[in-house]
């Protein structure tokens, strides 16, 4: 088996071939922590409270001064929608995406912008996944349910996983948080690997089974006249509904290796319930169909007990769970993980209050290093860590719309508090696109969501507030504030990833 490796695209300043690699990583991590702590108040500020808490004042005065001069020119000339205003918005987008700044800006502001770029982990790929040994095209019969974005992700990650599996002589893949089984199907039917697709949601598993049956049928895997050698060349795919822990995974591997030909559904009392009809709601997937000899019926045939565990968009704490399983289960030799939804991490709040004696499990931090630092983010900063400002320039229209939506939400919050209609920040939830055609339309839709009378904010009132606050430059202040704050997002994401990296190092995984 090849040497275990951790690939993290460290900033150029901290890249080294030194044998003291861990010392270099710790040095980088400490610099990053100190920087983030310096701007913690900016990161913690919630955009909905912009007017209530006078959030603009959080920005250093010399930064505000330079931006306010530019805003005064737009306000004085009433240039909303003009080239000057568009240039200003584009400047903010380019600041977020490329860290571009004006030379006459204060040195402290320019340093902040440079530091956010130089301290975050690079988004460049550190392994050339386009040149993987196992790169294969995907048969269109495996594609049902995948949009263009999902296909792009699945193709790259499946090639990487297949190459790692081949390099490490692994035939068995465990796909955690498998969802609709897109990655699992490609690994099984394109790369001929044996895959156990696990998801905590039975609804997702049933959908994955539906797609699996359609794929197997269209590929001809259900034909009884196929010879044994031809069947062996096909991968295998089994679906499991289960909340995974170190203990349940061991049991699942045992069940999987028995060659079960039915969906395994976890049960709190009995452990596993074999019941295809109860678990499968898809009309075109019936028990008698699944009993035909398919690739998912085959017993896993392998010379060793090694596994690769993987996940695409491993939500919240699932990424941390995968690393924990990788460390604690000696049969898992490789892990490949693309995480997401950092705001759903189960963060241990003991670090906020300084009670380090509480050993409650948390998915952040994992490492002893961060635990000893008592580093705490909180929900608002974890949401910020999900921001990818480098994409704003490629999604300019949606970025501009997002600016206006932030203005809408903050202004609505101010009106609701001023009228004493709420005491705490309410969650409005998802609104339709047409609800954002104007601020008055937005208010009406939001009030309905909040079960408040529609006449508590009249159309005349909402339009008055909107025009009054916009003409005084408050929407542009929100754009500036949101942009500067978003620059910190990749830095906090880097901290989350470094915590995982150090966790592995602490268990002697180089």
matplotlib code that plots the C-alpha trace (Angstrom):
import matplotlib.pyplot as plt

x = [0.0, 1.2, 2.2, -0.8, -0.9, -2.8, -3.1, -3.8, -3.0, -1.1, -0.3, 3.0, 4.6, 4.0, 4.8, 7.8, 9.6, 11.0, 10.8, 9.4, 6.2, 3.9, 5.7, 5.2, 1.5, 1.1, 2.9, 0.5, -2.5, -1.5, -1.1, -4.5, -6.2, -4.6, -5.8, -9.3, -9.6, -8.5, -11.6, -13.9, -16.4, -16.8, -17.2, -19.8, -22.0, -25.3, -26.4, -30.1, -29.1, -27.3, -29.7, -30.7, -27.1, -25.5, -23.3, -21.6, -19.6, -17.8, -15.8, -12.6, -13.2, -10.4, -11.9, -15.4, -14.1, -12.7, -15.9, -18.2, -16.5, -17.3, -20.9, -21.4, -20.6, -23.2, -25.8, -25.1, -25.5, -28.5, -26.6, -28.5, -28.3, -25.7, -22.3, -20.7, -22.9, -22.4, -18.6, -18.8, -20.8, -18.4, -15.4, -16.9, -17.4, -13.8, -12.6, -14.4, -13.3, -9.8, -8.7, -8.3, -8.1, -7.4, -3.9, -5.2, -7.1, -5.7, -2.8, -4.6, -7.4, -5.0, -3.2, -6.5, -7.3, -3.8, -3.9, -7.3, -5.8, -2.4, -3.7, -6.5, -6.0, -5.7, -8.8, -6.4, -6.3, -3.2, -3.6, -4.2, -7.4, -7.7, -4.8, -6.1, -5.0, -8.6, -10.2, -13.3, -16.2, -19.7, -22.3, -25.4, -27.5, -26.0, -26.9, -30.6, -31.2, -27.9, -27.8, -24.7, -23.1, -23.6, -22.2, -19.1, -18.5, -19.2, -17.0, -14.0, -14.4, -15.2, -12.0, -10.0, -11.6, -11.1, -7.4, -6.8, -8.6, -6.5, -3.2, -4.1, -5.5, -9.0, -12.2, -14.8, -16.0, -18.3, -20.1, -21.4, -24.3, -24.9, -28.2, -29.7, -26.6, -25.1, -21.5, -22.2, -23.6, -20.7, -18.2, -20.0, -21.0, -18.2, -15.3, -16.5, -16.1, -18.2, -20.0, -22.1, -24.1, -25.2, -27.6, -29.5, -32.6, -34.8, -36.4, -33.0, -32.2, -35.5, -34.8, -31.3, -32.8, -35.2, -32.4, -30.2, -32.9, -33.4, -29.6, -29.2, -32.1, -30.9, -27.4, -28.7, -27.5, -30.8, -30.6, -30.4, -28.5, -25.4, -22.5, -20.7, -17.5, -19.4, -21.3, -18.1, -16.7, -19.6, -19.4, -21.8, -24.0, -26.0, -28.0, -28.3, -30.4, -28.3, -27.0, -23.4, -21.1, -17.9, -20.0, -22.7, -20.2, -18.5, -21.9, -22.7, -19.5, -20.2, -23.7, -22.5, -19.8, -22.5, -23.7, -27.1, -29.4, -31.9, -32.0, -30.9, -32.8, -31.5, -33.8, -33.1, -34.3, -33.3, -30.3, -31.3, -34.6, -34.5, -37.6, -37.4, -41.1, -41.4, -38.3, -39.0, -41.7, -40.7, -43.5, -41.2, -39.0, -40.6, -39.2, -39.5, -37.5, -34.7, -34.6, -33.4, -29.6, -28.2, -24.9, -26.3, -27.0, -23.4, -21.3, -18.3, -15.4, -12.1, -8.7, -8.5, -10.7, -9.6, -12.1, -12.1, -14.7, -15.9, -18.5, -19.5, -21.1, -20.7, -23.1, -22.2, -20.6, -20.6, -17.1, -15.8, -17.5, -15.7, -12.3, -13.2, -14.2, -11.0, -8.9, -10.8, -11.5, -8.3, -10.1, -10.6, -7.4, -8.4, -10.8, -11.9, -14.2, -15.8, -17.5, -20.2, -22.6, -20.2, -23.0, -24.4, -21.2, -21.9, -19.7, -19.0, -20.1, -17.9, -15.1, -17.2, -17.6, -14.2, -15.2, -12.5, -13.4, -16.5, -15.6, -18.8, -18.2, -18.3, -17.5, -15.6, -13.0, -11.7, -8.0, -6.4, -4.6, -7.8, -9.4, -6.5, -6.8, -10.5, -11.3, -15.0, -16.7, -20.5, -23.3, -22.9, -19.2, -19.8, -22.3, -19.7, -17.2, -19.6, -19.1, -17.1, -16.5, -14.2, -17.3, -19.0, -17.4, -18.7, -22.1, -22.4, -26.2, -26.9, -24.3, -26.0, -29.4, -28.0, -26.8, -30.4, -31.9, -29.6, -30.7, -34.4, -33.9, -32.0, -34.5, -37.5, -35.8, -35.5, -39.2, -40.4, -38.4, -39.4, -43.0, -42.5, -43.9, -41.1, -38.7, -36.2, -34.9, -37.4, -36.6, -38.5, -37.5, -37.4, -39.4, -40.3, -38.4, -41.4, -41.4, -38.2, -39.5, -39.9, -39.4, -43.2, -43.7, -40.9, -42.5, -45.9, -44.5, -42.4, -45.3, -47.4, -44.5, -44.4, -48.2, -48.4, -51.2, -50.4, -51.6, -49.0, -46.6, -48.5, -47.2, -46.9, -44.8, -42.5, -41.9, -41.1, -38.6, -37.0, -36.5, -35.4, -32.8, -31.5, -31.1, -29.0, -26.6, -27.5, -27.8, -24.3, -23.0, -24.5, -22.7, -19.4, -20.0, -21.0, -18.0, -15.4, -17.0, -17.2, -13.4, -13.1, -15.2, -12.4, -10.1, -12.6, -13.1, -9.4, -9.5, -12.1, -10.0, -6.8, -8.5, -9.2, -5.6, -4.2, -6.5, -5.1, -1.5, -2.2, -2.9, 0.4, -1.2, 1.4]
y = [0.0, 3.5, 6.0, 7.9, 11.5, 14.6, 17.2, 20.8, 23.7, 25.8, 29.5, 30.0, 31.5, 28.3, 25.7, 23.6, 20.3, 20.4, 17.3, 19.6, 19.9, 19.8, 22.8, 24.8, 23.9, 25.0, 28.3, 28.9, 27.9, 30.3, 33.2, 32.5, 32.2, 35.5, 37.3, 36.0, 36.9, 40.5, 40.8, 38.7, 41.5, 42.0, 38.2, 37.8, 40.7, 39.6, 41.5, 41.5, 43.7, 46.2, 49.1, 48.0, 47.7, 50.4, 47.7, 50.1, 51.4, 48.0, 48.9, 50.9, 54.6, 55.3, 52.5, 54.1, 57.5, 56.5, 54.6, 57.4, 59.9, 57.7, 57.2, 60.9, 61.5, 58.9, 60.4, 64.0, 63.4, 61.0, 58.6, 55.4, 53.1, 55.3, 54.2, 55.6, 53.4, 50.3, 50.9, 51.0, 47.7, 46.1, 47.3, 45.6, 42.4, 42.5, 43.2, 40.0, 37.8, 39.0, 41.0, 44.1, 47.5, 51.1, 52.4, 55.4, 53.3, 53.3, 51.0, 49.1, 48.3, 47.2, 45.0, 43.5, 42.6, 41.2, 39.1, 37.5, 36.4, 35.3, 33.5, 31.4, 28.0, 28.1, 26.9, 25.6, 21.8, 20.4, 17.0, 17.0, 15.1, 15.6, 13.1, 10.3, 6.9, 5.6, 8.5, 7.1, 8.6, 7.9, 5.9, 8.1, 5.3, 6.0, 9.7, 9.8, 12.5, 14.3, 17.9, 19.4, 20.6, 17.2, 15.3, 17.6, 16.9, 13.2, 12.6, 14.3, 12.7, 9.2, 9.3, 10.3, 7.7, 4.9, 5.9, 5.9, 2.5, 1.0, 2.5, 1.0, -2.3, -1.6, -2.9, -1.9, 1.6, 3.0, 6.1, 8.0, 10.5, 8.9, 10.7, 9.7, 7.5, 9.5, 9.0, 5.4, 4.4, 5.8, 4.1, 0.8, 0.9, 2.9, 1.9, -1.6, -1.2, -2.7, 0.1, 0.3, 3.5, 4.7, 7.5, 8.4, 9.3, 6.4, 8.8, 9.4, 5.6, 4.8, 7.4, 5.9, 2.4, 3.6, 5.1, 2.0, -0.3, 1.8, 1.9, -1.9, -2.6, -0.3, -1.7, -5.2, -6.3, -8.0, -10.5, -14.1, -15.3, -13.3, -15.6, -15.6, -14.0, -11.1, -10.5, -10.6, -7.7, -5.5, -3.5, -4.1, -1.6, -2.0, 0.7, 1.1, 3.5, 4.1, 6.8, 5.8, 5.6, 3.6, 0.7, 0.6, 0.8, -2.4, -4.2, -2.8, -4.1, -7.5, -7.5, -6.2, -8.9, -11.6, -10.7, -9.5, -8.9, -6.7, -3.1, -3.0, -0.5, 0.4, -0.2, 1.1, -2.1, -4.9, -3.4, -4.2, -5.0, -6.6, -5.3, -4.2, -3.6, -1.4, 0.5, 1.0, 3.4, 3.6, 2.1, 0.5, -1.2, -4.3, -7.1, -9.7, -7.4, -7.1, -10.8, -11.3, -11.7, -8.2, -6.7, -5.6, -9.2, -10.4, -11.1, -8.8, -10.8, -9.5, -10.7, -8.3, -6.4, -2.9, -0.2, 3.4, 5.7, 8.7, 11.4, 14.1, 17.2, 15.5, 17.8, 19.3, 16.9, 14.0, 15.1, 14.9, 11.5, 10.2, 11.2, 9.7, 6.4, 6.5, 6.8, 4.3, 1.5, -0.2, -1.7, 1.8, 2.6, 5.7, 8.6, 11.0, 13.8, 16.9, 18.7, 21.4, 23.1, 24.2, 26.0, 22.5, 21.5, 20.4, 22.9, 22.4, 25.6, 24.8, 26.7, 29.9, 29.7, 28.3, 25.1, 22.8, 20.0, 19.1, 16.3, 16.5, 15.3, 18.0, 17.9, 21.1, 21.3, 17.8, 18.4, 18.7, 21.8, 23.7, 22.3, 23.6, 27.0, 26.9, 28.2, 28.9, 30.2, 30.2, 29.8, 33.2, 32.6, 29.0, 30.4, 32.9, 30.0, 28.8, 31.9, 31.7, 35.3, 34.2, 33.2, 36.6, 37.7, 34.7, 35.1, 38.9, 39.1, 36.8, 38.7, 42.0, 40.5, 39.1, 42.7, 44.0, 41.0, 41.7, 45.3, 44.2, 41.8, 44.3, 47.1, 44.8, 43.8, 47.5, 48.2, 45.2, 46.2, 49.8, 48.9, 46.4, 43.6, 41.3, 40.9, 38.4, 37.8, 35.6, 33.1, 34.1, 31.1, 30.7, 33.2, 33.0, 35.0, 37.2, 38.2, 40.2, 42.3, 45.3, 46.0, 46.3, 42.8, 41.4, 42.9, 41.4, 38.0, 38.1, 39.2, 36.3, 33.9, 35.4, 35.2, 38.9, 41.1, 42.4, 45.9, 46.3, 47.5, 49.2, 49.5, 53.3, 52.8, 50.1, 52.2, 55.3, 53.4, 51.8, 55.1, 57.0, 54.6, 53.9, 57.6, 58.0, 55.3, 52.6, 49.9, 50.7, 50.6, 47.1, 46.1, 47.4, 45.7, 42.4, 42.4, 43.1, 40.5, 37.9, 38.2, 36.5, 33.5, 31.5, 32.2, 30.6, 27.8, 27.3, 27.0, 24.3, 22.3, 22.9, 21.5, 18.3, 18.2, 18.6, 15.9, 13.4, 14.5, 13.9, 10.3, 10.0, 10.2, 12.1]
z = [0.0, -0.8, 1.8, 3.3, 2.2, 3.1, 0.4, 1.5, -0.8, 1.8, 1.1, -0.7, 2.4, 4.4, 1.8, 2.7, 2.0, 5.5, 7.7, 10.3, 8.3, 11.4, 12.9, 9.7, 9.7, 13.3, 12.6, 9.7, 11.8, 14.6, 12.2, 10.7, 14.1, 15.2, 12.1, 12.3, 16.0, 15.1, 12.8, 14.9, 15.4, 11.7, 11.1, 13.9, 12.8, 11.3, 8.2, 9.3, 12.3, 10.1, 11.0, 14.4, 15.7, 13.6, 12.1, 9.8, 12.7, 13.1, 10.0, 11.0, 10.7, 8.1, 5.9, 6.3, 5.4, 2.1, 1.1, 2.3, 0.0, -3.0, -1.8, -1.3, -5.0, -6.0, -3.5, -4.5, -8.2, -7.5, -9.9, -9.0, -12.1, -13.7, -14.9, -11.7, -9.5, -11.7, -11.6, -7.8, -7.6, -10.0, -7.9, -4.9, -6.9, -8.1, -4.6, -3.4, -6.3, -7.1, -3.9, -6.1, -4.3, -5.0, -4.4, -2.5, 0.0, 3.6, 4.1, 6.9, 4.5, 1.8, 4.3, 5.4, 1.8, 1.1, 4.3, 3.5, 0.2, 1.6, 4.6, 3.2, 1.8, -2.0, -4.0, -6.7, -7.0, -5.4, -7.2, -11.0, -11.0, -14.7, -15.2, -13.1, -14.2, -14.0, -16.0, -17.9, -19.7, -18.1, -20.0, -20.6, -19.1, -15.7, -15.8, -14.9, -12.3, -12.7, -13.8, -15.5, -12.2, -10.5, -13.5, -13.5, -9.8, -10.0, -13.0, -11.4, -7.9, -9.3, -11.4, -8.3, -6.1, -8.7, -9.1, -5.3, -5.0, -7.8, -6.3, -2.9, -4.2, -2.9, -4.5, -1.8, -1.5, 1.2, 0.1, 3.1, 2.7, -0.7, -1.3, -4.7, -5.4, -8.3, -7.2, -6.1, -9.5, -11.4, -9.1, -9.5, -13.2, -14.8, -12.6, -11.7, -8.0, -5.2, -3.5, -0.3, -0.5, 2.9, 3.7, 6.9, 5.0, 3.8, 1.2, -0.4, -0.3, -2.0, -4.7, -5.2, -5.6, -8.2, -10.3, -9.7, -11.0, -14.1, -14.7, -14.3, -16.5, -19.3, -19.0, -19.3, -15.9, -15.2, -18.0, -16.8, -19.9, -19.0, -18.3, -15.0, -16.2, -17.7, -14.5, -12.4, -14.5, -13.4, -10.2, -7.3, -5.5, -2.3, -0.5, 3.2, 5.3, 8.5, 10.8, 10.8, 13.9, 14.4, 15.9, 13.3, 10.4, 11.6, 11.6, 8.2, 6.7, 8.2, 6.7, 3.3, 3.1, 3.6, 0.1, 1.1, -1.9, -0.1, 1.2, 4.8, 6.9, 10.3, 13.3, 16.8, 18.5, 16.2, 14.5, 10.9, 9.2, 5.8, 4.0, 0.4, -0.1, 3.0, 2.1, -1.6, -2.7, -6.4, -8.5, -11.0, -8.4, -7.0, -4.8, -7.6, -9.9, -7.3, -6.8, -10.4, -10.3, -10.5, -9.7, -6.4, -5.4, -5.8, -2.8, -2.5, -3.8, -2.7, -1.5, 1.4, 3.9, 2.9, 2.2, 0.9, 2.5, 0.5, 0.4, -2.1, -0.3, 3.1, 5.0, 8.4, 10.8, 8.3, 7.2, 10.7, 11.2, 8.2, 9.5, 12.9, 11.2, 9.1, 12.3, 14.4, 11.9, 10.7, 7.6, 6.2, 4.3, 2.4, 2.8, 0.0, 1.2, -0.3, 2.7, 2.8, 5.1, 7.7, 9.6, 10.5, 12.3, 15.8, 17.5, 21.2, 23.0, 26.0, 24.4, 24.3, 28.1, 28.9, 30.6, 29.1, 31.5, 29.5, 27.1, 25.1, 21.5, 18.8, 15.1, 15.5, 16.8, 16.3, 17.0, 20.4, 19.1, 18.6, 21.7, 23.8, 22.0, 23.1, 19.6, 19.1, 15.9, 16.5, 14.0, 12.3, 11.5, 10.4, 7.9, 6.8, 6.2, 3.5, 1.5, -1.8, -2.9, -5.6, -7.6, -7.5, -10.7, -12.6, -11.1, -11.4, -11.8, -8.9, -6.8, -7.5, -6.6, -3.4, -2.4, -2.8, -1.0, 2.0, 2.0, 1.9, 4.8, 7.0, 6.3, 7.0, 10.3, 11.3, 10.5, 12.4, 15.5, 15.2, 15.1, 18.0, 15.8, 16.9, 19.8, 18.4, 14.9, 13.0, 10.3, 7.2, 5.1, 1.3, -0.8, -4.5, -7.1, -7.7, -4.0, -4.7, -7.6, -5.2, -1.5, -1.0, -2.6, -0.3, 2.8, 1.9, 1.3, 4.5, 6.6, 5.3, 6.2, 9.7, 10.1, 10.7, 9.3, 5.8, 6.8, 9.6, 7.0, 4.2, 0.6, 1.1, 4.2, 2.7, -0.4, 1.7, 3.8, 0.7, -1.2, 1.9, 2.9, -0.6, -1.5, 1.7, 0.5, 3.0, 0.3, -0.8, 2.8, 3.1, -0.2, 1.3, 4.6, 3.1, 0.7, 3.4, 5.7, 2.9, 2.4, 5.8, 4.8, 3.1, 6.1, 8.5, 6.1, 6.2, 9.9, 9.7, 7.2, 9.2, 12.3, 10.3, 9.0, 12.5, 13.8, 11.4, 12.2, 15.9, 15.0, 13.1, 9.6, 7.5]

ax = plt.figure().add_subplot(projection="3d")
ax.plot(x, y, z, "-o")
ax.set_aspect("equal")
plt.show()
